[in-house]
Amino acid sequence: MKTQEVYTLPTELASLFINGDWSIVDYIDDEHYEESINAFLKELELDGVDIIDIVEDTNRFVKYHDMADYGVLACDCSDYVVG
């Protein structure tokens, strides 16, 4: 049985994490953002399919979130259930 964990991640990436839709990367003005996302997913051994859902009503501005170590700056984040 796999356990579920909750991660605080950029809200703008919801479509990518939940649906595997990478088109958001085209609209973000940061050439290293895609590398940061891939590094995060690789570290957690995720492929986007394992992210179940975004937790409702958790959107807020966060300085330190689970992608901060990958170079993603403070931004609006939501909690995602992973498992």
URVEN-V159072 format. One record per residue. N is the residue number from 1. OMEGA is omega in whole degrees, -180 to 180 (999 if undefined). Layout:
n,omega
N,OMEGA
N,OMEGA
//
This chain:
n,omega
1,-180
2,178
3,178
4,177
5,178
6,178
7,175
8,-173
9,180
10,179
11,-178
12,-179
13,-178
14,-179
15,178
16,-176
17,-175
18,-174
19,-177
20,-178
21,-177
22,-176
23,179
24,-178
25,179
26,-176
27,-178
28,-175
29,178
30,-175
31,-178
32,-176
33,179
34,177
35,179
36,179
37,-179
38,179
39,178
40,-180
41,179
42,180
43,-180
44,-177
45,179
46,175
47,-178
48,-178
49,-177
50,-180
51,-172
52,-173
53,174
54,180
55,-177
56,175
57,177
58,-179
59,179
60,177
61,-176
62,177
63,-179
64,-179
65,-173
66,175
67,-179
68,179
69,-180
70,175
71,179
72,-176
73,177
74,-178
75,173
76,-178
77,174
78,177
79,-179
80,176
81,-178
82,178
83,999
//
